[in-house]
């Protein structure tokens, strides 16, 4: 199995800073498939990881499915039956053995083959797959844990911070990340008599289910009065989906020694708006500026930004500011779609580069722009990944001036591969380049100005840029 991630990991050790004070004016900017990989940037996929936020999460934009943040496991309640949470954790840590027998040597060989076929070395050093193979595979591998340690050593030797090993438990958690419309994910757990129970594996803190009283480890017994015995976790998750703000009643058992409880829960969109906007008056000028701060590229980002842009334009905005200063990224496809709101049809948004031909891609705008007003994009060293895609797309196509500090420089594509013993490897398989074919990764994007220029200077700069571009 292979899962495609685009910029799945955010810059190491970065944490979002508190929102900064708004500027005054003027300012002095996973596809889950068997042995098949679906191209990320075409949008043709089912369950796909296409994210760049601080921690991996499933994503949703059109056909993408996302929670805006990973599910956080709530602390066990002290009055619940003891042993339930421990049992769930023990089951989580078990390795689901595949039907076919797989030797330790074959597991290591499989990991080597994946890297040999797909790994794109984004560092400044060269590696030799043949010497790597001879060094690692020349030893006898007595245990499965030894095999996993060898894989870790192999991946570490590549010098790529984003290429890493996933234990079977880690891979299972990723594969079963299935947040429903009420903010829980459900898994099937074997009971003592050979049957199957449906249990809450995790939930979003302060989400609809958590607020109603659902806790990690609860057993789901019924949905809207329908007994779920014999149903799969997928079937029950489907029963919990539905229109926003409609209600669903679920019956749960909090532990073996407590009565069941029926809870009415209102469905909500898990992703929350990431757009703040307001109209500002320019000092000593009759013009108004539409200020938009985009905190992350989640499933609602494009829709909410469209609403903001239309409203600000109706209110009389003559210019736009797009603030990406503390935006670490998010859904890459959302970044691509947001770029299209500003670009002319046929203009390049981003290039992808990789050893596999399917990563050699030129992503272009396919619609007319929503707005043509001058734009300033605010950036800094915590502007990363999907934010850098948007910033470079608008900059290189002469649609925006960049103001602030050099961006972080994270432009890699990772793919997650399942090994035959249920473990997995995350491997860097490609990278992004700007429309001007500059490598984003490790370099970042240098803005034109550190301090905010006059709007007349912004307009002149963009006009000159377009003139030079057109020859």
C-alpha positions as CSV (number, residue, x, y, z in Angstrom):
1,X,0.0,0.0,0.0
2,X,1.2,3.5,-0.8
3,X,-0.1,6.8,0.5
4,X,0.8,10.1,-1.1
5,X,1.7,13.1,1.0
6,X,2.6,16.4,-0.3
7,X,4.6,18.4,2.3
8,X,3.2,16.1,5.0
9,X,5.7,17.5,7.5
10,X,5.9,21.0,8.5
11,X,9.3,22.7,9.3
12,X,10.9,20.9,12.2
13,X,10.4,22.4,15.6
14,X,8.2,25.3,14.3
15,X,5.2,26.2,16.4
16,X,2.7,28.8,15.4
17,X,3.1,32.2,17.2
18,X,0.2,34.1,18.6
19,X,-1.6,36.3,16.0
20,X,0.2,39.5,15.5
21,X,-1.4,42.9,15.8
22,X,-3.1,43.9,12.5
23,X,-1.2,46.3,10.4
24,X,-2.3,49.9,10.3
25,X,-2.2,51.7,7.0
26,X,0.0,52.9,5.4
27,X,2.6,50.4,6.5
28,X,6.2,51.6,6.0
29,X,3.8,41.1,3.7
30,X,-2.8,9.6,1.3
31,X,-4.0,7.7,-1.4
32,X,-5.0,4.4,0.2
33,X,-4.3,2.1,-2.7
34,X,-2.7,-1.3,-3.2
35,X,0.6,-0.9,-5.0
36,X,-0.8,2.1,-6.9
37,X,0.2,5.8,-6.6
38,X,-2.2,8.5,-7.7
39,X,-0.7,11.7,-8.8
40,X,-1.2,14.3,-6.1
41,X,-1.5,17.5,-7.9
42,X,-4.2,16.4,-10.4
43,X,-6.7,16.0,-7.5
44,X,-7.8,12.6,-8.8
45,X,-7.8,10.5,-5.7
46,X,-10.0,9.2,-2.9
47,X,-8.5,9.1,0.6
48,X,-5.3,11.1,0.1
49,X,-2.9,12.8,2.5
50,X,-2.1,16.2,0.9
51,X,-1.0,18.3,3.8
52,X,1.8,20.4,5.1
53,X,0.6,21.4,8.6
54,X,2.5,20.8,11.8
55,X,1.2,17.2,12.1
56,X,-0.2,14.8,9.6
57,X,-3.9,14.9,9.1
58,X,-6.3,13.7,6.5
59,X,-7.5,16.5,4.2
60,X,-10.6,17.5,2.4
61,X,-11.0,19.9,-0.5
62,X,-13.8,18.9,-2.9
63,X,-13.1,15.2,-2.9
64,X,-10.5,15.4,-0.1
65,X,-11.5,14.4,3.4
66,X,-10.1,16.4,6.3
67,X,-10.2,17.3,9.9
68,X,-8.5,20.7,10.4
69,X,-6.4,19.2,13.2
70,X,-5.4,15.7,14.2
71,X,-7.7,14.0,16.7
72,X,-6.5,14.5,20.2
73,X,-7.1,11.8,22.7
74,X,-8.9,12.9,25.8
75,X,-7.7,11.8,29.2
76,X,-9.4,8.7,30.7
77,X,-12.2,9.6,33.1
78,X,-11.4,8.5,36.7
79,X,-14.9,7.0,37.2
80,X,-14.7,4.7,34.1
81,X,-14.0,1.0,34.5
82,X,-10.3,0.4,34.9
83,X,-8.5,-1.6,32.3
84,X,-10.6,-0.4,29.3
85,X,-8.0,2.2,28.2
86,X,-5.1,-0.1,28.9
87,X,-6.7,-2.9,26.8
88,X,-7.3,-0.5,23.9
89,X,-3.6,0.6,24.0
90,X,-2.4,-3.0,24.1
91,X,-4.5,-3.8,21.1
92,X,-3.2,-0.7,19.3
93,X,0.4,-1.9,19.9
94,X,-0.2,-5.3,18.4
95,X,1.2,-6.0,15.0
96,X,-1.4,-7.3,12.5
97,X,0.5,-10.1,10.8
98,X,-0.2,-10.5,7.1
99,X,-1.5,-13.9,5.9
100,X,1.7,-14.6,3.9
101,X,4.9,-15.4,5.8
102,X,7.5,-12.7,5.4
103,X,11.1,-13.1,6.5
104,X,13.0,-10.4,8.2
105,X,15.4,-10.2,5.3
106,X,12.5,-9.6,2.9
107,X,11.1,-6.8,4.9
108,X,14.5,-5.0,4.9
109,X,14.9,-5.8,1.2
110,X,11.4,-4.3,0.5
111,X,12.3,-1.1,2.3
112,X,15.6,-0.8,0.3
113,X,13.8,-1.4,-3.0
114,X,11.3,1.4,-2.2
115,X,14.1,3.9,-1.5
116,X,16.1,2.7,-4.5
117,X,13.1,3.3,-6.8
118,X,11.6,6.4,-5.4
119,X,13.8,8.4,-3.0
120,X,14.7,11.9,-4.2
121,X,17.9,13.2,-2.5
122,X,17.2,16.8,-1.6
123,X,20.4,17.2,0.3
124,X,23.8,18.4,-0.7
125,X,25.4,14.9,-0.5
126,X,25.2,11.9,-2.8
127,X,24.3,8.4,-1.6
128,X,25.1,5.0,-3.2
129,X,22.2,2.6,-3.1
130,X,24.4,-0.3,-3.9
131,X,26.9,0.1,-1.1
132,X,24.0,0.8,1.2
133,X,22.4,-2.5,0.2
134,X,25.7,-4.4,0.6
135,X,26.3,-2.9,4.0
136,X,22.9,-3.6,5.5
137,X,21.8,-6.8,3.8
138,X,25.0,-8.6,4.3
139,X,24.1,-9.3,7.9
140,X,21.9,-12.0,9.4
141,X,18.6,-10.7,10.7
142,X,17.4,-12.8,13.6
143,X,14.4,-10.9,14.8
144,X,11.7,-8.6,13.4
145,X,12.7,-5.8,15.8
146,X,16.3,-6.1,14.4
147,X,14.9,-5.8,10.9
148,X,13.0,-2.6,11.9
149,X,16.2,-1.2,13.5
150,X,18.1,-1.8,10.2
151,X,15.4,0.0,8.3
152,X,15.7,2.9,10.7
153,X,19.5,3.0,10.2
154,X,19.1,2.9,6.4
155,X,16.7,5.7,6.3
156,X,18.7,7.8,8.8
157,X,21.8,7.4,6.6
158,X,20.0,9.3,3.8
159,X,20.3,12.5,5.7
160,X,16.7,13.5,5.0
161,X,14.7,14.7,8.0
162,X,11.4,13.8,6.4
163,X,12.3,10.2,5.3
164,X,11.5,7.9,8.3
165,X,10.2,4.6,9.5
166,X,6.6,4.0,10.8
167,X,6.0,1.1,13.3
168,X,3.0,-1.1,12.6
169,X,1.0,0.8,15.4
170,X,1.9,4.2,13.8
171,X,1.0,3.0,10.4
172,X,-2.3,1.6,11.7
173,X,-3.2,4.8,13.3
174,X,-2.6,6.7,10.1
175,X,-4.6,4.2,8.0
176,X,-7.6,4.3,10.4
177,X,-7.7,8.1,10.7
178,X,-11.3,8.5,9.9
179,X,-12.9,11.4,11.6
180,X,-16.7,11.4,11.3
181,X,-19.1,14.3,11.2
182,X,-19.2,14.4,15.0
183,X,-15.5,14.4,15.5
184,X,-14.6,10.8,16.4
185,X,-12.9,7.9,14.7
186,X,-14.0,4.3,15.2
187,X,-12.1,1.0,15.0
188,X,-13.0,-2.6,15.2
189,X,-11.7,-4.5,18.3
190,X,-11.9,-8.2,18.8
191,X,-13.7,-9.3,22.0
192,X,-13.0,-12.3,24.3
193,X,-15.6,-14.6,22.5
194,X,-14.4,-14.1,19.0
195,X,-16.7,-11.3,18.1
196,X,-16.0,-7.7,17.2
197,X,-16.8,-4.5,19.1
198,X,-16.7,-1.0,17.7
199,X,-14.8,1.4,19.9
200,X,-13.9,5.1,19.8
201,X,-10.2,5.2,19.0
202,X,-9.9,8.9,19.3
203,X,-11.8,12.2,19.2
204,X,-11.4,15.9,18.7
205,X,-11.2,17.6,22.1
206,X,-14.2,20.1,22.4
207,X,-15.7,18.6,19.2
208,X,-19.4,17.7,19.1
209,X,-19.0,14.1,20.4
210,X,-16.6,15.0,23.1
211,X,-18.8,17.9,24.3
212,X,-21.8,15.5,24.4
213,X,-19.9,13.0,26.7
214,X,-18.2,10.5,24.4
215,X,-14.8,9.4,25.5
216,X,-11.9,7.4,24.1
217,X,-12.5,3.7,24.5
218,X,-16.3,3.9,24.5
219,X,-18.1,1.1,22.8
220,X,-20.6,2.2,20.1
221,X,-23.8,0.2,20.3
222,X,-26.4,1.9,18.1
223,X,-26.9,4.9,15.8
224,X,-30.3,6.5,15.7
225,X,-31.8,3.4,17.3
226,X,-30.2,1.0,14.8
227,X,-28.1,-1.7,16.4
228,X,-24.6,-1.7,14.9
229,X,-23.6,-5.2,15.9
230,X,-22.1,-6.9,12.9
231,X,-21.4,-3.7,11.0
232,X,-18.0,-2.5,10.1
233,X,-16.3,0.7,11.4
234,X,-16.7,2.2,7.9
235,X,-20.5,1.4,7.8
236,X,-21.0,3.0,11.2
237,X,-18.9,6.1,10.3
238,X,-21.1,6.5,7.2
239,X,-24.2,6.4,9.5
240,X,-22.7,9.3,11.5
241,X,-22.2,11.5,8.4
242,X,-24.8,14.0,7.3
243,X,-25.7,17.6,6.7
244,X,-24.1,20.2,9.0
245,X,-26.1,21.0,12.1
246,X,-28.4,18.0,11.9
247,X,-28.5,15.7,14.9
248,X,-27.6,12.0,15.4
249,X,-28.3,9.9,18.5
250,X,-25.7,7.3,19.4
251,X,-25.8,4.7,22.2
252,X,-22.4,4.1,23.9
253,X,-21.1,2.0,26.8
254,X,-18.4,3.8,28.7
255,X,-17.0,0.6,30.3
256,X,-18.0,-3.0,31.1
257,X,-19.3,-2.1,34.6
258,X,-21.5,0.9,33.8
259,X,-24.9,1.3,32.1
260,X,-25.2,2.3,28.5
261,X,-26.0,5.9,27.6
262,X,-27.8,7.5,24.6
263,X,-26.3,10.9,23.5
264,X,-27.8,13.3,21.0
265,X,-25.0,15.0,19.1
266,X,-25.2,17.8,16.6
267,X,-23.0,17.3,13.5
268,X,-20.6,20.1,12.7
269,X,-18.0,20.9,10.1
270,X,-14.7,19.7,11.7
271,X,-12.7,22.2,9.8
272,X,-13.0,25.8,11.1
273,X,-12.6,29.0,9.2
274,X,-9.0,30.1,8.9
275,X,-9.7,33.5,7.3
276,X,-9.9,36.8,9.1
277,X,-10.7,39.9,7.0
278,X,-11.4,43.6,7.4
279,X,-11.5,46.8,5.4
280,X,-8.9,49.4,6.3
281,X,-8.6,53.0,5.2
282,X,-5.3,54.2,3.7
283,X,-3.9,57.2,5.5
284,X,-4.0,60.4,3.4
285,X,-5.7,58.5,0.6
286,X,-9.3,57.9,-0.4
287,X,-8.5,54.3,-1.2
288,X,-9.4,51.3,1.0
289,X,-7.4,48.1,1.5
290,X,-8.9,44.7,2.0
291,X,-6.8,42.9,4.6
292,X,-7.1,39.1,4.8
293,X,-5.1,36.9,7.2
294,X,-5.0,33.2,6.3
295,X,-4.0,31.1,9.3
296,X,-3.8,27.7,7.6
297,X,-4.8,25.9,4.3
298,X,-7.6,23.7,5.6
299,X,-10.7,22.4,3.8
300,X,-12.6,25.7,4.2
301,X,-9.8,28.1,3.3
302,X,-10.6,28.6,-0.4
303,X,-14.4,29.0,0.2
304,X,-13.9,31.4,3.1
305,X,-11.3,33.4,1.2
306,X,-13.6,33.8,-1.8
307,X,-16.3,35.1,0.5
308,X,-13.8,37.6,2.1
309,X,-12.5,38.8,-1.3
310,X,-16.0,39.4,-2.7
311,X,-17.2,41.2,0.4
312,X,-14.1,43.4,0.6
313,X,-14.5,44.3,-3.1
314,X,-18.1,45.1,-2.6
315,X,-17.1,47.3,0.3
316,X,-14.8,49.3,-2.0
317,X,-11.4,47.8,-1.6
318,X,-8.8,49.1,-4.1
319,X,-6.0,46.8,-3.0
320,X,-5.6,43.5,-1.2
321,X,-3.2,42.3,1.5
322,X,-2.9,38.6,2.0
323,X,-1.1,37.9,5.3
324,X,0.7,34.5,5.4
325,X,3.3,35.5,8.0
326,X,2.6,32.7,10.5
327,X,1.0,30.2,8.1
328,X,2.9,26.9,8.3
329,X,0.9,25.4,5.5
330,X,-1.9,22.8,5.5
331,X,-3.7,21.3,2.5
332,X,-1.5,21.7,-0.5
333,X,-4.4,21.4,-2.9
334,X,-6.1,24.3,-1.1
335,X,-3.0,26.4,-1.7
336,X,-3.1,25.6,-5.4
337,X,-6.8,26.4,-5.6
338,X,-6.3,29.7,-3.8
339,X,-3.5,30.6,-6.2
340,X,-5.9,30.2,-9.0
341,X,-8.1,33.0,-7.6
342,X,-5.5,35.5,-8.5
343,X,-3.9,34.1,-11.7
344,X,-4.8,34.2,-15.4
345,X,-5.8,31.0,-17.1
346,X,-2.7,29.1,-18.3
347,X,-0.3,30.7,-15.8
348,X,2.0,28.3,-13.9
349,X,1.3,27.8,-10.2
350,X,4.0,25.3,-9.4
351,X,6.3,22.7,-10.9
352,X,7.0,19.4,-9.3
353,X,10.2,17.5,-9.7
354,X,11.0,13.8,-8.9
355,X,12.7,10.7,-10.2
356,X,9.4,9.1,-11.1
357,X,7.8,10.6,-14.3
358,X,4.5,11.1,-12.5
359,X,6.2,13.7,-10.3
360,X,7.3,15.7,-13.4
361,X,4.3,18.1,-13.4
362,X,3.4,21.6,-14.4
363,X,0.3,22.8,-12.5
364,X,-1.4,25.7,-14.2
365,X,-4.4,28.0,-13.5
366,X,-7.5,26.8,-15.4
367,X,-9.9,29.6,-14.8
368,X,-10.0,33.4,-15.0
369,X,-8.9,35.3,-11.8
370,X,-11.5,36.2,-9.2
371,X,-9.8,39.6,-8.7
372,X,-7.3,41.7,-10.6
373,X,-6.6,44.4,-8.0
374,X,-2.9,44.9,-6.8
375,X,-1.9,42.5,-4.0
376,X,0.7,42.5,-1.3
377,X,1.6,39.2,0.4
378,X,3.1,39.4,3.8
379,X,5.7,36.7,4.6
380,X,8.3,35.8,7.2
381,X,10.5,32.9,8.3
382,X,7.4,30.9,9.5
383,X,5.7,31.1,6.1
384,X,6.1,27.6,4.9
385,X,5.1,24.9,2.5
386,X,1.6,25.6,0.9
387,X,2.1,29.2,1.9
388,X,5.2,29.3,-0.1
389,X,3.4,27.8,-3.1
390,X,0.9,30.7,-3.0
391,X,3.5,33.4,-2.4
392,X,5.8,32.2,-5.2
393,X,2.8,31.7,-7.6
394,X,1.6,35.3,-7.1
395,X,5.1,36.7,-7.1
396,X,6.5,35.0,-10.2
397,X,3.3,35.8,-12.2
398,X,3.6,39.5,-11.3
399,X,0.3,39.4,-9.4
400,X,1.7,40.4,-6.0
401,X,4.6,42.1,-4.2
402,X,6.1,40.2,-1.4
403,X,6.9,42.1,1.8
404,X,8.6,40.9,5.0
405,X,11.4,38.3,5.6
406,X,12.6,35.3,3.6
407,X,10.3,32.3,3.9
408,X,11.2,29.0,5.6
409,X,11.9,26.9,2.5
410,X,9.9,23.6,2.8
411,X,9.0,22.3,-0.6
412,X,9.2,18.5,-0.5
413,X,6.7,15.7,-1.4
414,X,6.6,12.5,0.7
415,X,5.0,9.2,0.0
416,X,4.1,6.7,2.6
417,X,4.6,3.0,1.7
418,X,3.2,0.0,3.6
419,X,5.6,-2.9,4.2
420,X,4.3,-6.4,4.2
421,X,4.5,-6.8,8.0
422,X,2.2,-3.8,8.5
423,X,5.0,-1.3,9.2
424,X,5.7,1.5,6.8
425,X,8.3,4.0,5.5
426,X,7.8,7.7,4.7
427,X,10.1,8.6,1.7
428,X,10.8,11.9,0.1
429,X,9.9,11.4,-3.6
430,X,9.7,14.9,-5.1
431,X,10.0,18.6,-4.5
432,X,8.4,21.8,-5.7
433,X,9.9,24.5,-7.8
434,X,8.4,28.0,-8.3
435,X,7.0,29.2,-11.7
436,X,10.4,30.8,-12.3
437,X,11.8,27.3,-11.6
438,X,13.6,28.1,-8.4
439,X,13.9,25.3,-5.8
440,X,11.9,26.3,-2.8
441,X,13.3,23.7,-0.4
442,X,16.2,24.9,1.7
443,X,16.1,28.3,0.0
444,X,12.8,29.9,0.8
445,X,11.5,32.9,-1.1
446,X,13.1,36.3,-0.8
447,X,10.6,39.2,-0.7
448,X,11.2,42.5,-2.6
449,X,10.8,44.7,0.5
450,X,11.3,44.3,4.2
451,X,9.1,47.3,5.0
452,X,5.7,48.0,3.5
453,X,6.0,50.4,0.5
454,X,3.5,53.0,-0.7
455,X,0.6,51.5,-2.7
456,X,1.6,53.7,-5.7
457,X,5.0,51.9,-5.6
458,X,3.3,48.5,-5.4
459,X,1.2,49.3,-8.5
460,X,4.3,50.6,-10.4
461,X,6.3,47.5,-9.5
462,X,3.7,45.1,-10.7
463,X,3.2,47.1,-13.9
464,X,7.0,47.0,-14.6
465,X,7.1,43.3,-13.8
466,X,4.3,42.5,-16.2
467,X,5.9,44.6,-19.0
468,X,9.3,42.8,-18.6
469,X,7.5,39.4,-18.5
470,X,5.6,40.1,-21.7
471,X,8.9,41.1,-23.5
